[in-house]
Each structure stands twice: as structure tokens, then as C-alpha cells.
């Protein structure tokens, strides 16, 4: 079970309570303004739904959090995750692509270092790729009226080494050609994976990618739920025995050794 539900909250043009001075308080104000929000004081709490508290004194921070929570606001208290209704992740910005790395308040330093590693991996062109795909949404619907065909075509183009591989800086320049080209629909395919462990960390990169793109996952009852959680959220899951030949798209069969 995850300890927090990751959500992207739109606050542009909305008031957000920010209480605190000094470096911590200013950091929270900048964060709110970066997302288009309007920092305000507690006197305007009735117009807000979120609050950031950056106070050194623990008793004052706790009392302020309770007071605002009683007014119906969700509260974040800097450096005190036990007082938080929500925590703020480390943000990797490739607008409109946002990658939020959170540790449920366990270690902001760890989240930052993970973000810095990903900063080196993900090109700045990622945002342009997302924007061009969004602009071409209607063209995609016309080319692939069936949602399953559309998803498989996108998976193929965006996959490692694909025409629109997100890690390729030239991918945004290829979107228009891809939308106008003849892209073959994915044929039914069945791949069997024999697992030697219940630990998802023991999956090979190829196995993890296959699970993440499969349309159907068929599995032994002995396959661990932690492995199944690596499958795409909307993939059909069925326990064996099952007739995989009746299904279109990519079917993964998981067996436990």
C-alpha cells in the first residue's frame, strides 16, 4: 500500500495561504507563484483550500495547522511531515511534463538527488514532445479510431528506440511525420515470462517494459502481487488457465518457477 496519493493540483489564479517568514516562507511563496497561485495570509483562508506553514516554533506550527485544518484547508507544515495533510515533492519540470519525486516526508534530500539524476537523463525536448502529441490528438483519433489500436501505436512509437522515443531530443520534430505516415496496427502477440523470484526488482529491464505495455496479463496464482503491480493499470488480468489466443494486442503470461 502507498502512504500517499500523488495528485497534481491546479492552483493558477487561486489563493493559497502561506504563513512564515525567512528562507522557508519565501521558498513556499515562490513554489505557489511558480504554479500560478496567489499567496495570501490567514485572513483570506476562507477563499483558499491549501495552506503552507513555515514556522520554526513547533507549538506555533502545530496550533496554526490545527486552526487552518478546522477551517477546511489541507495543510503542509515545513519539515514536520507528521503535521502534513500533503507533502511537496521534488519537481522535475519539462512543462507540460512534470515528474514529482516524493518520499512522504522521509527525506527531501533523497528526493532532490533522485531529481538531479533524472535531470541528466531526460532531455529538455520532452515538454515539446508532449505538447505536439497533445496538438495531434484529433489526428491520432482519426488514424486509430479504436482506443486499443491507438494506445498500441503510441506505445510502439514512444518505446525505447521508437520513432518518438522520449529520450531522443529530435523526437518532437518527428511527430508530424509520424501522424501523417502509415503506421501498422500491432498484431496479436503472446510472450511468456518465467519468474524465479517474487521481488519485482529482480525483473529484467525487458520484462519490466513488457509488463508496462501489455494489454493482457495472464498469471499463475503463485505470482506475487508485487510483480502484478508492475503491469499497466488498465491491463486485463486473468489467472491461468485462459485462452490467450482470443485476445488482441500484447499478452504476457507470467509463470512462477
C-alpha positions as semicolon CSV with decimal commas, in nm:
position;residue;x (nm);y (nm);z (nm)
1;X;0,000;0,000;0,000
2;X;0,126;0,350;-0,081
3;X;0,127;0,601;0,205
4;X;0,016;0,898;-0,007
5;X;-0,190;0,951;-0,321
6;X;0,011;1,152;-0,577
7;X;-0,205;1,429;-0,727
8;X;-0,131;1,729;-0,948
9;X;-0,329;2,022;-0,808
10;X;-0,415;2,317;-1,034
11;X;-0,390;2,642;-0,837
12;X;-0,345;2,901;-1,114
13;X;-0,539;3,214;-1,019
14;X;-0,638;3,071;-0,682
15;X;-0,541;3,191;-0,336
16;X;-0,313;2,974;-0,123
17;X;-0,239;3,057;0,240
18;X;0,133;3,091;0,313
19;X;0,238;3,157;0,673
20;X;0,604;3,205;0,757
21;X;0,897;3,436;0,710
22;X;1,260;3,393;0,619
23;X;1,401;3,149;0,367
24;X;1,145;2,873;0,428
25;X;0,849;3,105;0,392
26;X;0,989;3,264;0,076
27;X;1,052;2,920;-0,075
28;X;0,685;2,828;-0,023
29;X;0,571;3,157;-0,177
30;X;0,790;3,100;-0,481
31;X;0,652;2,749;-0,518
32;X;0,292;2,876;-0,512
33;X;0,369;3,156;-0,759
34;X;0,554;2,916;-0,988
35;X;0,227;2,724;-1,031
36;X;0,030;3,045;-1,088
37;X;-0,118;3,058;-0,738
38;X;-0,169;3,372;-0,530
39;X;-0,004;3,362;-0,184
40;X;-0,229;3,511;0,082
41;X;-0,249;3,548;0,460
42;X;-0,463;3,358;0,708
43;X;-0,723;3,635;0,698
44;X;-0,814;3,516;0,348
45;X;-0,825;3,147;0,440
46;X;-1,196;3,133;0,359
47;X;-1,102;3,184;-0,008
48;X;-0,837;2,909;-0,011
49;X;-0,824;2,531;0,002
50;X;-0,450;2,482;0,062
51;X;-0,208;2,622;0,319
52;X;0,168;2,618;0,364
53;X;0,311;2,679;0,711
54;X;0,681;2,756;0,759
55;X;0,728;2,836;1,128
56;X;1,033;2,750;1,338
57;X;0,841;2,707;1,664
58;X;0,681;2,362;1,673
59;X;0,395;2,461;1,904
60;X;0,308;2,760;1,688
61;X;0,325;2,548;1,374
62;X;0,102;2,279;1,527
63;X;-0,155;2,531;1,652
64;X;-0,163;2,711;1,317
65;X;-0,205;2,383;1,131
66;X;-0,499;2,283;1,353
67;X;-0,661;2,622;1,315
68;X;-0,643;2,614;0,935
69;X;-0,744;2,250;0,917
70;X;-1,053;2,330;1,124
71;X;-1,139;2,587;0,856
72;X;-1,137;2,311;0,594
73;X;-0,793;2,367;0,443
74;X;-0,540;2,099;0,357
75;X;-0,215;2,185;0,533
76;X;0,156;2,143;0,465
77;X;0,394;2,219;0,752
78;X;0,759;2,260;0,652
79;X;0,993;1,994;0,796
80;X;0,712;1,834;1,001
81;X;0,558;1,554;0,791
82;X;0,354;1,429;1,088
83;X;0,156;1,756;1,078
84;X;0,100;1,748;0,700
85;X;-0,213;1,661;0,506
86;X;0,004;1,670;0,193
87;X;0,375;1,688;0,120
88;X;0,553;1,871;-0,161
89;X;0,773;1,660;-0,387
90;X;1,093;1,749;-0,564
91;X;0,978;1,864;-0,909
92;X;1,143;1,790;-1,240
93;X;0,997;2,044;-1,482
94;X;0,963;1,968;-1,851
95;X;0,635;2,157;-1,884
96;X;0,379;2,022;-1,960
97;X;0,556;1,710;-1,834
98;X;0,605;1,724;-1,458
99;X;0,778;1,449;-1,263
100;X;0,718;1,469;-0,890
101;X;0,951;1,272;-0,664
102;X;0,822;1,231;-0,312
103;X;0,932;1,037;-0,006
104;X;0,622;1,107;0,209
105;X;0,837;1,350;0,405
106;X;1,105;1,092;0,487
107;X;1,394;1,272;0,316
108;X;1,378;1,583;0,099
109;X;1,749;1,536;0,030
110;X;1,691;1,193;-0,120
111;X;1,413;1,325;-0,342
112;X;1,640;1,608;-0,459
113;X;1,926;1,376;-0,552
114;X;1,690;1,148;-0,745
115;X;1,561;1,451;-0,932
116;X;1,915;1,563;-1,017
117;X;1,992;1,220;-1,161
118;X;1,677;1,231;-1,373
119;X;1,758;1,587;-1,486
120;X;2,064;1,445;-1,660
121;X;1,864;1,166;-1,822
122;X;1,555;1,347;-1,953
123;X;1,608;1,598;-2,237
124;X;1,456;1,945;-2,238
125;X;1,272;1,845;-2,556
126;X;1,041;1,621;-2,354
127;X;0,796;1,907;-2,298
128;X;0,784;1,990;-2,669
129;X;0,714;1,625;-2,747
130;X;0,420;1,619;-2,507
131;X;0,281;1,945;-2,649
132;X;0,299;1,818;-3,007
133;X;0,129;1,492;-2,912
134;X;-0,148;1,690;-2,744
135;X;-0,190;1,909;-3,053
136;X;-0,212;1,598;-3,271
137;X;-0,472;1,420;-3,057
138;X;-0,752;1,455;-3,314
139;X;-0,523;1,332;-3,592
140;X;-0,441;1,027;-3,381
141;X;-0,810;0,958;-3,325
142;X;-0,870;0,974;-3,699
143;X;-0,579;0,744;-3,778
144;X;-0,664;0,500;-3,498
145;X;-1,037;0,513;-3,417
146;X;-1,005;0,213;-3,187
147;X;-0,857;0,315;-2,847
148;X;-0,659;-0,009;-2,818
149;X;-0,503;0,038;-3,162
150;X;-0,425;0,400;-3,075
151;X;-0,256;0,306;-2,749
152;X;-0,050;0,030;-2,911
153;X;0,064;0,263;-3,190
154;X;0,172;0,520;-2,932
155;X;0,348;0,256;-2,723
156;X;0,539;0,142;-3,030
157;X;0,639;0,496;-3,131
158;X;0,729;0,609;-2,778
159;X;0,908;0,289;-2,679
160;X;1,284;0,257;-2,649
161;X;1,434;0,310;-2,992
162;X;1,096;0,407;-3,138
163;X;1,040;0,696;-3,375
164;X;0,921;0,917;-3,086
165;X;1,149;0,780;-2,814
166;X;1,114;1,042;-2,534
167;X;1,487;1,026;-2,462
168;X;1,570;1,128;-2,819
169;X;1,598;1,510;-2,839
170;X;1,482;1,503;-3,203
171;X;1,155;1,323;-3,122
172;X;0,938;1,641;-3,128
173;X;1,046;1,709;-3,487
174;X;0,920;1,365;-3,593
175;X;0,566;1,387;-3,455
176;X;0,409;1,541;-3,766
177;X;0,570;1,285;-3,997
178;X;0,454;1,006;-3,768
179;X;0,097;1,135;-3,764
180;X;0,090;1,155;-4,143
181;X;0,258;0,822;-4,203
182;X;0,113;0,474;-4,240
183;X;0,166;0,306;-3,905
184;X;0,078;-0,059;-3,896
185;X;-0,151;-0,171;-3,620
186;X;0,007;-0,402;-3,367
187;X;-0,053;-0,772;-3,431
188;X;-0,159;-1,009;-3,154
189;X;0,149;-1,132;-2,969
190;X;0,196;-1,361;-2,671
191;X;0,514;-1,369;-2,462
192;X;0,576;-1,597;-2,166
193;X;0,788;-1,488;-1,870
194;X;0,907;-1,742;-1,615
195;X;0,973;-1,577;-1,281
196;X;1,239;-1,701;-1,041
197;X;1,156;-1,452;-0,765
198;X;0,867;-1,267;-0,601
199;X;1,073;-0,947;-0,592
200;X;0,989;-0,701;-0,873
201;X;1,344;-0,565;-0,851
202;X;1,462;-0,896;-0,999
203;X;1,272;-0,833;-1,323
204;X;1,498;-0,762;-1,619
205;X;1,456;-0,427;-1,795
206;X;1,294;-0,608;-2,087
207;X;1,050;-0,792;-1,860
208;X;0,956;-0,469;-1,681
209;X;0,895;-0,293;-2,014
210;X;0,680;-0,580;-2,141
211;X;0,469;-0,574;-1,825
212;X;0,430;-0,199;-1,852
213;X;0,294;-0,217;-2,209
214;X;0,093;-0,543;-2,203
215;X;-0,276;-0,536;-2,293
216;X;-0,345;-0,865;-2,113
217;X;-0,159;-1,028;-1,823
218;X;-0,226;-1,397;-1,756
219;X;-0,064;-1,538;-1,445
220;X;-0,030;-1,835;-1,214
221;X;-0,191;-1,795;-0,874
222;X;0,161;-1,818;-0,729
223;X;0,274;-1,492;-0,894
224;X;0,328;-1,226;-0,626
225;X;0,104;-0,918;-0,622
226;X;0,418;-0,700;-0,615
227;X;0,503;-0,834;-0,962
228;X;0,148;-0,781;-1,092
229;X;0,158;-0,421;-0,967
230;X;0,425;-0,352;-1,230
231;X;0,170;-0,414;-1,507
232;X;-0,017;-0,130;-1,674
233;X;-0,306;-0,021;-1,453
234;X;-0,574;-0,078;-1,719
235;X;-0,438;-0,409;-1,849
236;X;-0,676;-0,705;-1,829
237;X;-0,557;-0,951;-1,562
238;X;-0,669;-1,314;-1,553
239;X;-0,545;-1,622;-1,373
240;X;-0,442;-1,926;-1,573
241;X;-0,572;-2,135;-1,741
242;X;-0,703;-1,890;-2,000
243;X;-0,720;-1,885;-2,381
244;X;-0,470;-1,613;-2,469
245;X;-0,520;-1,667;-2,842
246;X;-0,858;-1,497;-2,826
247;X;-0,707;-1,163;-2,723
248;X;-0,568;-0,884;-2,943
249;X;-0,252;-0,690;-2,867
250;X;0,029;-0,796;-2,638
251;X;-0,044;-1,076;-2,393
252;X;0,208;-1,158;-2,121
253;X;0,193;-1,495;-1,949
254;X;0,357;-1,497;-1,606
255;X;0,458;-1,828;-1,452
256;X;0,637;-1,886;-1,124
257;X;0,930;-2,124;-1,144
